[in-house]
Every structure is written in structure tokens, then in C-alpha cells.
Amino acid sequence: MYKYSNKIDALTAILKRLDTGEKLTPELLAGDFHVGVRTIYRYLNHLQAAGYPIYFDKADRSYRFLNNFRLNQLKSGGGDEAFSLHPINQMNGVAIATFRTSGECIHKNTAMTRLTGCASWNCCSGNFRQLDWWQDSGLLAMADEAIETGREVCRDITLTVNKRERWIQAHMTLVKQEKTAYLVFLAQDLSPRMHKEIQVARFFAAMNQSPNLILVTDTRGTIEYVSERVEELTGYTAEELIGANPRILKSGQTPPEVYQNLWSTISRGYAWSGELYNRKKNGDYYWQHLLIAPIRNHHNGISRYVAVIEDISRQKLLEEEIYAYAVSDRVTGLYNRKILLELGNRDITAAQRYGRAMTLLIVDIDQFKEINDQFGYPAGNQFMQQLAALCRASLRTTDLIGRTGKDSFGILLAESALADALLVAERIREKAAQIRITTAEGELACTVSVGGVALNNRHQTMEQLVIECEGLLQGSQSQRTVNQCIGFA
């Protein structure tokens, strides 16, 4: 059972014991007062906030008055005057007012007047039972409850002071002085803290409204906070991730050097941004853009890291589609003519620098216009797709292939003389003749002619090779020559 029935008596008892010069530990006071150690710490904080010079001695972990400070002696006598000189009523750093139970105010300090507003006390002689703002704020109900029960009543309330809302933590306690009961109203201004909490709440609300994921870790990488989008982006709930390490999201596809650079950068106090290829809880892979920066404490040391994570999987997919559209042929998926010429120039330059052989093949579909006219463009496209797959399967990774015209492919064979290229050309020609496409108009069969030109000193660009090889094929077509390999003699 508590030794003191209210906080005022407990605070007074602590002051009196400190006034004797006694060194007090929170554990000692907690045992004497029959309360928890945390309650004692709260009492001591109240007294320090009130301006009492209470010093904490780290050596023996005790509290005492600083520099032989002593409380002023209380005036003798009784009644309202004596109670107004009660030590607690001298705590000008704490807002306090004392009332008779009938409602008349017998004392209020300047902190109380400042906290609740001077004008609020000017009417009704300060009798709280006649003050509208006591009724509106709930203070009157608290006072009646404290008087009726004899117990301390504590609530957080709001007051409007000078047209501004103010948050207050109010304590109502019934205290007996000799044979007279008094109501003590102790108030603490919560407004600065509440304003900060509102700012923090708005900040977190903004983070949760962000389309990006916000993640906070300690300096070891342990996750302390994630915003509400976490499950949508990663598949993990906040409960699953808090206390875990972000490595839970690793896919194994991002090079270790990226993570080494990341940690090296942020541990030195700099922000890092980059892209990671991570994995969701269900095993799906996704791309994310990560911006991570250190959070510094008041000592300018790094206390935490905050990361802003954006899912860029769709963006990556669009980039791939745009790239594919820019570099490839939509029917066959091969390089288009522009990219084939650019890449061919690169390979030709290297081959000429190192004296390596190189041959260009042009695979031309015989009478392709007539095929489209007879069987339709879908059938013609289907034949081209199968022919492209056939050619690709016949090549090495060092070779280049792309579409050079409506009915032709270009193949640049690396380190291949004309004789070697002829073997590849014959293989493609023979397999192309075996392709069959079933259509509503009947079975489509087609042949190809393959022209070949070896790289020599006359050729400076890929385009020169292509034009020369296309010229060979056009000459053969004028002579109605089909299903042949041309230019290899």
C-alpha cells in the first residue's frame, strides 16, 4: 500500500529528506514510499523541473541538494496562509493553484497564471465552480472526483488560451492541512511535446502516403521502422521485417561489390543511391531504386539510416521494351538494320586491327513477294520467324545476325574465311528448304539464296559489305537463279 495518498505529500517528503543532507537513491525511496523506482524518478524530475537544485552523484548513484542548499523554514501558524507557503506551492517552475473545496482560490503561482491565461482568473473571484472554462475543459469534473474520492485524478485536457489551443496534463489532489481540506491543482504544459508529436505524426502520415517504401535501420542494419507500403512492395508484413536485416530481401543476383560500396559510403556519413535486384517473400524478383542516408544525433554521430525505396520493375520493363523496339526487328526479334550496321562496324574495325578473317552472309528469301501475295503476310511473317530461329541456331555467340531488308537477313561471321562461311551458308540453305507452313491456302514451302562477301582492304564499313553482298544477290535474281549460294567461287 502506498505510504502517501497523493503526489503532493510524496514530493514534500522527498524535499524534507533532502533538506537533512541525506543522500537518497531511487531504490531507497521506492522501498520507503512503497512505489516503483520509475515513479520515484518521475517525482525527482518534477522537483528538478520546479527549480530545486537536486544533483545526481554518479559515484554512489544518489541524489542530494547541491552546495548545501536548504529549504527556507516554513512560517508558523495555520490556515490558508500557512498552506500557501507549503514547499510545493513555492515551486514556481510548476503551474500550481490551491483552492478550498468550495471553489475559492487561495493561491496560484505565476506559472499557473501564465499557463492558463491571466484573464481566465479575473472573474468570479477565481472560484473554479463559477469559471466557464473549468466546466468546458473538464477540470470541474476532475475537481469533484478528487474531492469525493480523496484520490489523485490525472488527465490530459485542452484549454483555449488567447485563442490558441494548449494541451495540459492536469493533476487534482485533495490535501489536508491540520483540519482543513484543500484542493491542489498541478498542471504541466504538454503543448511543446504535443506540437512535436503532431509534427511527427504528420511526418509519418506523409511517409505512409508516399508511393515509395520508407525504411529505418540502426547502424548495424537492423530494421526499426517500415512504412505501410512494405507488404505491397516486398510481400512481408511490418511485423516480419522489424528486427530483421534488409538482407532478407536479397536475391543473390546483385553483385557483392554493390553492397560493399553501399556500406562503405553510408558508414562514412554520405548518402548512397543505386539499383538493387531483390526478391519478394513469394519468390518473385523485382527492381528497386534505393536512396539511403545517415541520420545524425546531437553529437553529429550516425545513429540510424533511412532508406527511400522505389519499385522500378515496371520502369525497367518499359526500358527493356523501348530498347528492344529501338534495336530489334518486331517480326523476328533480330537486330534491325541500323543496329546491325553499328555493331558490324565495331567488329570490322577490330578484325582489321588484328588481321582476322571475317565474312558477311546475306540470306535472301526467294520470291518472297509472290509468297505474301499468295499466302498472306501472316504466313510470310511466320516463315521469316522460323528462318530467323534456324539461322540463330546455326551461329556462334561471337557472330552477328540482323534483318537487312524486307526479305533478307545479314550474318557477320567472326574469324571465318570465305570457305568456312560457305559451310554455314549451305547448312542454312538446306534447312530453310525443309520449313513448311500450313495455311488455309495450302502448305507453304520456300527456298533461300545466300550471298557471301569476305572482308578485305576495300571495305571500311559494314554498310559497304552489305551493299556489295546485296548486289550479288540482285544480279542472281535478275537471272532467275534461286536456292543457290552465290559469291563463294
C-alpha positions, 0 to 999 in steps of 0.5 A: 500500500502506498505510504502517501495518498497523493503526489503532493505529500510524496514530493514534500517528503522527498524535499524534507529528506533532502533538506537533512543532507541525506543522500537518497537513491531511487531504490531507497525511496521506492522501498520507503514510499512503497512505489516503483523506482520509475515513479520515484524518478518521475517525482525527482524530475518534477522537483528538478523541473520546479527549480530545486537544485537536486544533483545526481552523484554518479559515484554512489548513484544518489541524489542530494541538494547541491552546495548545501542548499536548504529549504527556507523554514516554513512560517508558523501558524495555520490556515490558508496562509500557512498552506500557501507557503507549503514547499510545493506551492513555492515551486514556481517552475510548476503551474500550481493553484490551491483552492478550498473545496468550495471553489475559492482560490487561495493561491496560484503561482505565476506559472499557473497564471501564465499557463492558463491565461491571466484573464481566465482568473479575473472573474468570479473571484477565481472560484473554479465552480463559477469559471466557464472554462473549468466546466468546458475543459473538464477540470470541474469534473476532475475537481469533484472526483478528487474531492469525493474520492480523496484520490489523485485524478490525472488527465490530459485536457485542452484549454483555449488560451488567447485563442490558441489551443494548449494541451495540459496534463492536469493533476487534482489532489485533495490535501489536508492541512491540520483540519482543513481540506484543500484542493491542489491543482498541478498542471504541466504544459504538454503543448511543446511535446504535443506540437512535436508529436503532431509534427511527427505524426504528420511526418509519418502520415506523409511517409505512409502516403508516399508511393515509395517504401520508407525504411529505418535501420540502426547502424548495424542494419537492423530494421526499426521502422517500415512504412505501410507500403512494405507488404505491397512492395516486398510481400512481408508484413511490418511485423516480419521485417522489424528486427530483421536485416534488409538482407532478407530481401536479397536475391543473390543476383546483385553483385557483392561489390554493390553492397560493399560500396553501399556500406562503405559510403553510408558508414562514412556519413554520405548518402548512397543511391543505386539499383538493387535486384531483390526478391519478394517473400513469394519468390518473385524478383523485382527492381528497386531504386534505393536512396539511403542516408545517415541520420545524425544525433546531437553529437553529429554521430550516425545513429540510424539510416533511412532508406527511400525505396522505389519499385522500378520493375515496371520502369525497367520493363518499359526500358527493356521494351523501348530498347528492344523496339529501338534495336530489334526487328518486331517480326523476328526479334533480330537486330534491325538494320541500323543496329546491325550496321553499328555493331558490324562496324565495331567488329570490322574495325577490330578484325582489321586491327588484328588481321582476322578473317571475317565474312558477311552472309546475306540470306535472301528469301526467294520470291518472297513477294509472290509468297505474301501475295499468295499466302498472306503476310501472316504466313510470310511473317511466320516463315521469316520467324522460323528462318530467323530461329534456324539461322540463330541456331546455326551461329556462334555467340561471337557472330552477328545476325540482323534483318537487312531488308524486307526479305533478307537477313545479314550474318557477320561471321567472326574469324571465318574465311570465305570457305568456312562461311560457305559451310554455314551458308549451305547448312542454312540453305538446306534447312530453310528448304525443309520449313513448311507452313500450313495455311488455309491456302495450302502448305507453304514451302520456300527456298533461300539464296545466300550471298557471301562477301569476305572482308578485305582492304576495300571495305571500311564499313559494314554498310559497304559489305552489305551493299556489295553482298546485296548486289550479288544477290540482285544480279542472281535474281535478275537471272532467275537463279534461286536456292543457290549460294552465290559469291563463294567461287 
